Amino acid sequence: MWSLIFYGWITLPIGAFLGWFFTKYKKPILMHEFYNT
């Protein structure tokens, strides 16, 4: 039970950061490559 809470506190901020990172950087890169082709 405690391990689930422990992993939850770790994975939630990491998941939120990854989601923000990909929406901020991945989309412009993908759109940039899409328009270049």
mmCIF entry with sequence, helices, sheets and N, C-alpha, C, O atoms, coordinates in Angstrom:
data_MODEL
# 
_entry.id   MODEL 
# 
_entity.id                         1 
_entity.type                       polymer 
_entity.pdbx_number_of_molecules   1 
# 
_entity_poly.entity_id                      1 
_entity_poly.type                           'polypeptide(L)' 
_entity_poly.nstd_linkage                   no 
_entity_poly.nstd_monomer                   no 
_entity_poly.pdbx_seq_one_letter_code       MWSLIFYGWITLPIGAFLGWFFTKYKKPILMHEFYNT 
_entity_poly.pdbx_seq_one_letter_code_can   MWSLIFYGWITLPIGAFLGWFFTKYKKPILMHEFYNT 
_entity_poly.pdbx_strand_id                 A 
# 
loop_
_entity_poly_seq.entity_id 
_entity_poly_seq.num 
_entity_poly_seq.mon_id 
_entity_poly_seq.hetero 
1 1  MET n 
1 2  TRP n 
1 3  SER n 
1 4  LEU n 
1 5  ILE n 
1 6  PHE n 
1 7  TYR n 
1 8  GLY n 
1 9  TRP n 
1 10 ILE n 
1 11 THR n 
1 12 LEU n 
1 13 PRO n 
1 14 ILE n 
1 15 GLY n 
1 16 ALA n 
1 17 PHE n 
1 18 LEU n 
1 19 GLY n 
1 20 TRP n 
1 21 PHE n 
1 22 PHE n 
1 23 THR n 
1 24 LYS n 
1 25 TYR n 
1 26 LYS n 
1 27 LYS n 
1 28 PRO n 
1 29 ILE n 
1 30 LEU n 
1 31 MET n 
1 32 HIS n 
1 33 GLU n 
1 34 PHE n 
1 35 TYR n 
1 36 ASN n 
1 37 THR n 
# 
_struct_asym.id          A 
_struct_asym.entity_id   1 
# 
loop_
_struct_conf.conf_type_id 
_struct_conf.id 
_struct_conf.pdbx_PDB_helix_id 
_struct_conf.beg_label_comp_id 
_struct_conf.beg_label_asym_id 
_struct_conf.beg_label_seq_id 
_struct_conf.pdbx_beg_PDB_ins_code 
_struct_conf.end_label_comp_id 
_struct_conf.end_label_asym_id 
_struct_conf.end_label_seq_id 
_struct_conf.pdbx_end_PDB_ins_code 
_struct_conf.beg_auth_comp_id 
_struct_conf.beg_auth_asym_id 
_struct_conf.beg_auth_seq_id 
_struct_conf.end_auth_comp_id 
_struct_conf.end_auth_asym_id 
_struct_conf.end_auth_seq_id 
_struct_conf.pdbx_PDB_helix_class 
_struct_conf.details 
_struct_conf.pdbx_PDB_helix_length 
HELX_P HELX_P1 AA1 TRP A 2  ? PHE A 21 ? TRP A 2  PHE A 21 1 ? 20 
HELX_P HELX_P2 AA2 PHE A 22 ? LYS A 26 ? PHE A 22 LYS A 26 3 ? 5  
HELX_P HELX_P3 AA3 LYS A 27 ? ASN A 36 ? LYS A 27 ASN A 36 1 ? 10 
# 
_struct_conf_type.id          HELX_P 
_struct_conf_type.criteria    ? 
_struct_conf_type.reference   ? 
# 
loop_
_atom_site.group_PDB 
_atom_site.id 
_atom_site.type_symbol 
_atom_site.label_atom_id 
_atom_site.label_alt_id 
_atom_site.label_comp_id 
_atom_site.label_asym_id 
_atom_site.label_entity_id 
_atom_site.label_seq_id 
_atom_site.pdbx_PDB_ins_code 
_atom_site.Cartn_x 
_atom_site.Cartn_y 
_atom_site.Cartn_z 
_atom_site.occupancy 
_atom_site.B_iso_or_equiv 
_atom_site.pdbx_formal_charge 
_atom_site.auth_seq_id 
_atom_site.auth_comp_id 
_atom_site.auth_asym_id 
_atom_site.auth_atom_id 
_atom_site.pdbx_PDB_model_num 
ATOM 1   N N  . MET A 1 1  ? 0.837 -1.204 0.000   1.00 0.00 ? 1  MET A N  1 
ATOM 2   C CA . MET A 1 1  ? 0.000 0.000  0.000   1.00 0.00 ? 1  MET A CA 1 
ATOM 3   C C  . MET A 1 1  ? 0.872 1.253  0.000   1.00 0.00 ? 1  MET A C  1 
ATOM 4   O O  . MET A 1 1  ? 0.654 2.187  -0.771  1.00 0.00 ? 1  MET A O  1 
ATOM 5   N N  . TRP A 1 2  ? 1.867 1.244  0.891   1.00 0.00 ? 2  TRP A N  1 
ATOM 6   C CA . TRP A 1 2  ? 2.737 2.423  0.956   1.00 0.00 ? 2  TRP A CA 1 
ATOM 7   C C  . TRP A 1 2  ? 3.573 2.569  -0.309  1.00 0.00 ? 2  TRP A C  1 
ATOM 8   O O  . TRP A 1 2  ? 3.912 3.680  -0.717  1.00 0.00 ? 2  TRP A O  1 
ATOM 9   N N  . SER A 1 3  ? 3.902 1.434  -0.927  1.00 0.00 ? 3  SER A N  1 
ATOM 10  C CA . SER A 1 3  ? 4.699 1.519  -2.157  1.00 0.00 ? 3  SER A CA 1 
ATOM 11  C C  . SER A 1 3  ? 3.883 2.168  -3.270  1.00 0.00 ? 3  SER A C  1 
ATOM 12  O O  . SER A 1 3  ? 4.425 2.913  -4.086  1.00 0.00 ? 3  SER A O  1 
ATOM 13  N N  . LEU A 1 4  ? 2.568 1.883  -3.305  1.00 0.00 ? 4  LEU A N  1 
ATOM 14  C CA . LEU A 1 4  ? 1.716 2.500  -4.321  1.00 0.00 ? 4  LEU A CA 1 
ATOM 15  C C  . LEU A 1 4  ? 1.650 4.006  -4.124  1.00 0.00 ? 4  LEU A C  1 
ATOM 16  O O  . LEU A 1 4  ? 1.711 4.768  -5.089  1.00 0.00 ? 4  LEU A O  1 
ATOM 17  N N  . ILE A 1 5  ? 1.527 4.435  -2.873  1.00 0.00 ? 5  ILE A N  1 
ATOM 18  C CA . ILE A 1 5  ? 1.495 5.876  -2.586  1.00 0.00 ? 5  ILE A CA 1 
ATOM 19  C C  . ILE A 1 5  ? 2.843 6.504  -2.941  1.00 0.00 ? 5  ILE A C  1 
ATOM 20  O O  . ILE A 1 5  ? 2.907 7.594  -3.510  1.00 0.00 ? 5  ILE A O  1 
ATOM 21  N N  . PHE A 1 6  ? 3.921 5.790  -2.590  1.00 0.00 ? 6  PHE A N  1 
ATOM 22  C CA . PHE A 1 6  ? 5.266 6.289  -2.858  1.00 0.00 ? 6  PHE A CA 1 
ATOM 23  C C  . PHE A 1 6  ? 5.496 6.444  -4.354  1.00 0.00 ? 6  PHE A C  1 
ATOM 24  O O  . PHE A 1 6  ? 5.972 7.482  -4.815  1.00 0.00 ? 6  PHE A O  1 
ATOM 25  N N  . TYR A 1 7  ? 5.151 5.397  -5.113  1.00 0.00 ? 7  TYR A N  1 
ATOM 26  C CA . TYR A 1 7  ? 5.334 5.465  -6.568  1.00 0.00 ? 7  TYR A CA 1 
ATOM 27  C C  . TYR A 1 7  ? 4.393 6.485  -7.195  1.00 0.00 ? 7  TYR A C  1 
ATOM 28  O O  . TYR A 1 7  ? 4.739 7.123  -8.189  1.00 0.00 ? 7  TYR A O  1 
ATOM 29  N N  . GLY A 1 8  ? 3.202 6.642  -6.617  1.00 0.00 ? 8  GLY A N  1 
ATOM 30  C CA . GLY A 1 8  ? 2.254 7.622  -7.138  1.00 0.00 ? 8  GLY A CA 1 
ATOM 31  C C  . GLY A 1 8  ? 2.801 9.035  -7.022  1.00 0.00 ? 8  GLY A C  1 
ATOM 32  O O  . GLY A 1 8  ? 2.673 9.839  -7.946  1.00 0.00 ? 8  GLY A O  1 
ATOM 33  N N  . TRP A 1 9  ? 3.417 9.333  -5.869  1.00 0.00 ? 9  TRP A N  1 
ATOM 34  C CA . TRP A 1 9  ? 3.970 10.674 -5.668  1.00 0.00 ? 9  TRP A CA 1 
ATOM 35  C C  . TRP A 1 9  ? 5.144 10.940 -6.599  1.00 0.00 ? 9  TRP A C  1 
ATOM 36  O O  . TRP A 1 9  ? 5.437 12.090 -6.925  1.00 0.00 ? 9  TRP A O  1 
ATOM 37  N N  . ILE A 1 10 ? 5.822 9.865  -7.031  1.00 0.00 ? 10 ILE A N  1 
ATOM 38  C CA . ILE A 1 10 ? 6.966 10.039 -7.931  1.00 0.00 ? 10 ILE A CA 1 
ATOM 39  C C  . ILE A 1 10 ? 6.500 10.139 -9.379  1.00 0.00 ? 10 ILE A C  1 
ATOM 40  O O  . ILE A 1 10 ? 6.944 11.007 -10.130 1.00 0.00 ? 10 ILE A O  1 
ATOM 41  N N  . THR A 1 11 ? 5.589 9.227  -9.761  1.00 0.00 ? 11 THR A N  1 
ATOM 42  C CA . THR A 1 11 ? 5.216 9.155  -11.174 1.00 0.00 ? 11 THR A CA 1 
ATOM 43  C C  . THR A 1 11 ? 4.286 10.279 -11.594 1.00 0.00 ? 11 THR A C  1 
ATOM 44  O O  . THR A 1 11 ? 4.292 10.677 -12.758 1.00 0.00 ? 11 THR A O  1 
ATOM 45  N N  . LEU A 1 12 ? 3.483 10.800 -10.670 1.00 0.00 ? 12 LEU A N  1 
ATOM 46  C CA . LEU A 1 12 ? 2.548 11.868 -11.039 1.00 0.00 ? 12 LEU A CA 1 
ATOM 47  C C  . LEU A 1 12 ? 3.263 13.134 -11.489 1.00 0.00 ? 12 LEU A C  1 
ATOM 48  O O  . LEU A 1 12 ? 2.946 13.645 -12.563 1.00 0.00 ? 12 LEU A O  1 
ATOM 49  N N  . PRO A 1 13 ? 4.218 13.671 -10.719 1.00 0.00 ? 13 PRO A N  1 
ATOM 50  C CA . PRO A 1 13 ? 4.932 14.869 -11.194 1.00 0.00 ? 13 PRO A CA 1 
ATOM 51  C C  . PRO A 1 13 ? 5.740 14.597 -12.463 1.00 0.00 ? 13 PRO A C  1 
ATOM 52  O O  . PRO A 1 13 ? 5.820 15.451 -13.346 1.00 0.00 ? 13 PRO A O  1 
ATOM 53  N N  . ILE A 1 14 ? 6.336 13.411 -12.553 1.00 0.00 ? 14 ILE A N  1 
ATOM 54  C CA . ILE A 1 14 ? 7.113 13.077 -13.748 1.00 0.00 ? 14 ILE A CA 1 
ATOM 55  C C  . ILE A 1 14 ? 6.203 12.994 -14.964 1.00 0.00 ? 14 ILE A C  1 
ATOM 56  O O  . ILE A 1 14 ? 6.544 13.492 -16.037 1.00 0.00 ? 14 ILE A O  1 
ATOM 57  N N  . GLY A 1 15 ? 5.039 12.359 -14.795 1.00 0.00 ? 15 GLY A N  1 
ATOM 58  C CA . GLY A 1 15 ? 4.086 12.249 -15.895 1.00 0.00 ? 15 GLY A CA 1 
ATOM 59  C C  . GLY A 1 15 ? 3.570 13.615 -16.315 1.00 0.00 ? 15 GLY A C  1 
ATOM 60  O O  . GLY A 1 15 ? 3.409 13.889 -17.504 1.00 0.00 ? 15 GLY A O  1 
ATOM 61  N N  . ALA A 1 16 ? 3.310 14.475 -15.326 1.00 0.00 ? 16 ALA A N  1 
ATOM 62  C CA . ALA A 1 16 ? 2.809 15.815 -15.637 1.00 0.00 ? 16 ALA A CA 1 
ATOM 63  C C  . ALA A 1 16 ? 3.883 16.616 -16.368 1.00 0.00 ? 16 ALA A C  1 
ATOM 64  O O  . ALA A 1 16 ? 3.584 17.350 -17.310 1.00 0.00 ? 16 ALA A O  1 
ATOM 65  N N  . PHE A 1 17 ? 5.134 16.472 -15.929 1.00 0.00 ? 17 PHE A N  1 
ATOM 66  C CA . PHE A 1 17 ? 6.225 17.199 -16.575 1.00 0.00 ? 17 PHE A CA 1 
ATOM 67  C C  . PHE A 1 17 ? 6.458 16.696 -17.997 1.00 0.00 ? 17 PHE A C  1 
ATOM 68  O O  . PHE A 1 17 ? 6.676 17.484 -18.917 1.00 0.00 ? 17 PHE A O  1 
ATOM 69  N N  . LEU A 1 18 ? 6.409 15.370 -18.166 1.00 0.00 ? 18 LEU A N  1 
ATOM 70  C CA . LEU A 1 18 ? 6.599 14.805 -19.500 1.00 0.00 ? 18 LEU A CA 1 
ATOM 71  C C  . LEU A 1 18 ? 5.485 15.244 -20.435 1.00 0.00 ? 18 LEU A C  1 
ATOM 72  O O  . LEU A 1 18 ? 5.731 15.567 -21.597 1.00 0.00 ? 18 LEU A O  1 
ATOM 73  N N  . GLY A 1 19 ? 4.253 15.256 -19.924 1.00 0.00 ? 19 GLY A N  1 
ATOM 74  C CA . GLY A 1 19 ? 3.129 15.697 -20.744 1.00 0.00 ? 19 GLY A CA 1 
ATOM 75  C C  . GLY A 1 19 ? 3.289 17.151 -21.158 1.00 0.00 ? 19 GLY A C  1 
ATOM 76  O O  . GLY A 1 19 ? 3.035 17.508 -22.308 1.00 0.00 ? 19 GLY A O  1 
ATOM 77  N N  . TRP A 1 20 ? 3.717 17.999 -20.207 1.00 0.00 ? 20 TRP A N  1 
ATOM 78  C CA . TRP A 1 20 ? 3.929 19.410 -20.524 1.00 0.00 ? 20 TRP A CA 1 
ATOM 79  C C  . TRP A 1 20 ? 5.093 19.576 -21.492 1.00 0.00 ? 20 TRP A C  1 
ATOM 80  O O  . TRP A 1 20 ? 5.038 20.398 -22.407 1.00 0.00 ? 20 TRP A O  1 
ATOM 81  N N  . PHE A 1 21 ? 6.147 18.788 -21.284 1.00 0.00 ? 21 PHE A N  1 
ATOM 82  C CA . PHE A 1 21 ? 7.336 18.883 -22.126 1.00 0.00 ? 21 PHE A CA 1 
ATOM 83  C C  . PHE A 1 21 ? 7.017 18.496 -23.568 1.00 0.00 ? 21 PHE A C  1 
ATOM 84  O O  . PHE A 1 21 ? 7.431 19.171 -24.510 1.00 0.00 ? 21 PHE A O  1 
ATOM 85  N N  . PHE A 1 22 ? 6.266 17.388 -23.728 1.00 0.00 ? 22 PHE A N  1 
ATOM 86  C CA . PHE A 1 22 ? 5.966 16.916 -25.084 1.00 0.00 ? 22 PHE A CA 1 
ATOM 87  C C  . PHE A 1 22 ? 5.015 17.858 -25.795 1.00 0.00 ? 22 PHE A C  1 
ATOM 88  O O  . PHE A 1 22 ? 5.165 18.098 -26.993 1.00 0.00 ? 22 PHE A O  1 
ATOM 89  N N  . THR A 1 23 ? 4.026 18.404 -25.069 1.00 0.00 ? 23 THR A N  1 
ATOM 90  C CA . THR A 1 23 ? 3.089 19.321 -25.717 1.00 0.00 ? 23 THR A CA 1 
ATOM 91  C C  . THR A 1 23 ? 3.788 20.628 -26.069 1.00 0.00 ? 23 THR A C  1 
ATOM 92  O O  . THR A 1 23 ? 3.386 21.312 -27.010 1.00 0.00 ? 23 THR A O  1 
ATOM 93  N N  . LYS A 1 24 ? 4.839 20.981 -25.315 1.00 0.00 ? 24 LYS A N  1 
ATOM 94  C CA . LYS A 1 24 ? 5.520 22.249 -25.553 1.00 0.00 ? 24 LYS A CA 1 
ATOM 95  C C  . LYS A 1 24 ? 6.563 22.117 -26.666 1.00 0.00 ? 24 LYS A C  1 
ATOM 96  O O  . LYS A 1 24 ? 6.722 23.026 -27.481 1.00 0.00 ? 24 LYS A O  1 
ATOM 97  N N  . TYR A 1 25 ? 7.274 20.981 -26.700 1.00 0.00 ? 25 TYR A N  1 
ATOM 98  C CA . TYR A 1 25 ? 8.391 20.854 -27.625 1.00 0.00 ? 25 TYR A CA 1 
ATOM 99  C C  . TYR A 1 25 ? 8.142 19.888 -28.776 1.00 0.00 ? 25 TYR A C  1 
ATOM 100 O O  . TYR A 1 25 ? 8.599 20.123 -29.895 1.00 0.00 ? 25 TYR A O  1 
ATOM 101 N N  . LYS A 1 26 ? 7.412 18.793 -28.506 1.00 0.00 ? 26 LYS A N  1 
ATOM 102 C CA . LYS A 1 26 ? 7.232 17.785 -29.548 1.00 0.00 ? 26 LYS A CA 1 
ATOM 103 C C  . LYS A 1 26 ? 6.333 18.291 -30.664 1.00 0.00 ? 26 LYS A C  1 
ATOM 104 O O  . LYS A 1 26 ? 6.636 18.074 -31.837 1.00 0.00 ? 26 LYS A O  1 
ATOM 105 N N  . LYS A 1 27 ? 5.237 18.958 -30.332 1.00 0.00 ? 27 LYS A N  1 
ATOM 106 C CA . LYS A 1 27 ? 4.295 19.402 -31.356 1.00 0.00 ? 27 LYS A CA 1 
ATOM 107 C C  . LYS A 1 27 ? 4.918 20.387 -32.342 1.00 0.00 ? 27 LYS A C  1 
ATOM 108 O O  . LYS A 1 27 ? 4.734 20.212 -33.547 1.00 0.00 ? 27 LYS A O  1 
ATOM 109 N N  . PRO A 1 28 ? 5.643 21.408 -31.899 1.00 0.00 ? 28 PRO A N  1 
ATOM 110 C CA . PRO A 1 28 ? 6.289 22.308 -32.870 1.00 0.00 ? 28 PRO A CA 1 
ATOM 111 C C  . PRO A 1 28 ? 7.294 21.571 -33.752 1.00 0.00 ? 28 PRO A C  1 
ATOM 112 O O  . PRO A 1 28 ? 7.421 21.873 -34.939 1.00 0.00 ? 28 PRO A O  1 
ATOM 113 N N  . ILE A 1 29 ? 8.013 20.599 -33.169 1.00 0.00 ? 29 ILE A N  1 
ATOM 114 C CA . ILE A 1 29 ? 8.994 19.851 -33.954 1.00 0.00 ? 29 ILE A CA 1 
ATOM 115 C C  . ILE A 1 29 ? 8.284 19.006 -34.998 1.00 0.00 ? 29 ILE A C  1 
ATOM 116 O O  . ILE A 1 29 ? 8.700 18.967 -36.156 1.00 0.00 ? 29 ILE A O  1 
ATOM 117 N N  . LEU A 1 30 ? 7.208 18.326 -34.591 1.00 0.00 ? 30 LEU A N  1 
ATOM 118 C CA . LEU A 1 30 ? 6.469 17.488 -35.534 1.00 0.00 ? 30 LEU A CA 1 
ATOM 119 C C  . LEU A 1 30 ? 5.837 18.340 -36.621 1.00 0.00 ? 30 LEU A C  1 
ATOM 120 O O  . LEU A 1 30 ? 5.867 17.961 -37.792 1.00 0.00 ? 30 LEU A O  1 
ATOM 121 N N  . MET A 1 31 ? 5.269 19.473 -36.262 1.00 0.00 ? 31 MET A N  1 
ATOM 122 C CA . MET A 1 31 ? 4.658 20.353 -37.256 1.00 0.00 ? 31 MET A CA 1 
ATOM 123 C C  . MET A 1 31 ? 5.725 20.925 -38.178 1.00 0.00 ? 31 MET A C  1 
ATOM 124 O O  . MET A 1 31 ? 5.487 21.089 -39.374 1.00 0.00 ? 31 MET A O  1 
ATOM 125 N N  . HIS A 1 32 ? 6.902 21.232 -37.632 1.00 0.00 ? 32 HIS A N  1 
ATOM 126 C CA . HIS A 1 32 ? 7.991 21.772 -38.427 1.00 0.00 ? 32 HIS A CA 1 
ATOM 127 C C  . HIS A 1 32 ? 8.441 20.750 -39.467 1.00 0.00 ? 32 HIS A C  1 
ATOM 128 O O  . HIS A 1 32 ? 8.646 21.091 -40.632 1.00 0.00 ? 32 HIS A O  1 
ATOM 129 N N  . GLU A 1 33 ? 8.594 19.490 -39.041 1.00 0.00 ? 33 GLU A N  1 
ATOM 130 C CA . GLU A 1 33 ? 8.997 18.445 -39.973 1.00 0.00 ? 33 GLU A CA 1 
ATOM 131 C C  . GLU A 1 33 ? 7.892 18.181 -40.984 1.00 0.00 ? 33 GLU A C  1 
ATOM 132 O O  . GLU A 1 33 ? 8.163 17.880 -42.146 1.00 0.00 ? 33 GLU A O  1 
ATOM 133 N N  . PHE A 1 34 ? 6.640 18.296 -40.536 1.00 0.00 ? 34 PHE A N  1 
ATOM 134 C CA . PHE A 1 34 ? 5.510 18.034 -41.430 1.00 0.00 ? 34 PHE A CA 1 
ATOM 135 C C  . PHE A 1 34 ? 5.467 19.068 -42.551 1.00 0.00 ? 34 PHE A C  1 
ATOM 136 O O  . PHE A 1 34 ? 5.201 18.725 -43.703 1.00 0.00 ? 34 PHE A O  1 
ATOM 137 N N  . TYR A 1 35 ? 5.726 20.321 -42.220 1.00 0.00 ? 35 TYR A N  1 
ATOM 138 C CA . TYR A 1 35 ? 5.662 21.374 -43.235 1.00 0.00 ? 35 TYR A CA 1 
ATOM 139 C C  . TYR A 1 35 ? 6.896 21.364 -44.135 1.00 0.00 ? 35 TYR A C  1 
ATOM 140 O O  . TYR A 1 35 ? 6.852 21.870 -45.256 1.00 0.00 ? 35 TYR A O  1 
ATOM 141 N N  . ASN A 1 36 ? 7.987 20.794 -43.650 1.00 0.00 ? 36 ASN A N  1 
ATOM 142 C CA . ASN A 1 36 ? 9.199 20.749 -44.459 1.00 0.00 ? 36 ASN A CA 1 
ATOM 143 C C  . ASN A 1 36 ? 9.128 19.672 -45.526 1.00 0.00 ? 36 ASN A C  1 
ATOM 144 O O  . ASN A 1 36 ? 9.770 19.797 -46.569 1.00 0.00 ? 36 ASN A O  1 
ATOM 145 N N  . THR A 1 37 ? 8.360 18.616 -45.287 1.00 0.00 ? 37 THR A N  1 
ATOM 146 C CA . THR A 1 37 ? 8.315 17.510 -46.240 1.00 0.00 ? 37 THR A CA 1 
ATOM 147 C C  . THR A 1 37 ? 7.461 17.857 -47.438 1.00 0.00 ? 37 THR A C  1 
ATOM 148 O O  . THR A 1 37 ? 7.310 17.039 -48.346 1.00 0.00 ? 37 THR A O  1 
# 
